[in-house]
Amino acid sequence: MTNITTILFYGIGGQGVLTAAEICARAALLEQQDVKKTEIHGMAQRGGSVESFVRFGSSVYSPLPVDGKADVLVCLHAEEHARFSSKLNDGGKDISPFLTRADAAVGENKKFINSYMLGVLAAQLTFLPSTWETAMEQVFKRNIEENKTFFRQGFIEGKRA
C-alpha cells in the first residue's frame, strides 16, 4: 500500500483552478513524487464549474481516487463549496475557510486568489516553499513576483491555523 495524497481543486472557469492544480502537480514532481492529474470542466465557458484532482505519492496509478474522496479541498469560489464539500475524506482538510482571507488579502486583484490559496495549501503539506515557487515560475508567464507575494501571505496564514 502506498501513501497517496489526493487534492481537489474546484471553482469556476477563469479563476485559475487548472493553473493552481498544475502548479501543485509540478511541485510534487519537483519533490520526486509520482503524480497524476485530471481536469473536469463544466460549461465550456468562463464561469462554468471546474474541478481538478491532483494525486501524488510514491506510486499513483489513477488520477481519480477510487472512492471520490479527497485529503484536501481547495475551493476558489465560495458558491461552489456546497457542491464539493462531501468529497472530503474523514479527517481531511478543507482550506475553504481561508477563501475569505484570500479575498481580503488580494483586494481588487482577484486573479491572485489561487496563489494565496496555494500558499495555504503549501502550509498543510511537506513540500518546501521554494519548491512551490519554482513550480510557479514554470507555470506563470507574467506577474510572477506578485503571485509569489500572495503565495507567501497564504503560506503564513496557513501555518497560523
Secondary structure, DSSP 4 states (H G I P E B T S, - for coil): ---EEEEEEEEETTSSHHHHHHHHHHHHHHTT-EEEEEEEESSSSTTSEEEEEEEEES----SS-TTS-EEEEEESSGGGHHHHGGGEEEEEEE-GGGHHHHHHHHTT-GGGHHHHHHHHHHHHSSS-HHHHHHHHHHH-SS-HHHHHHHHHHHHHHHHH-
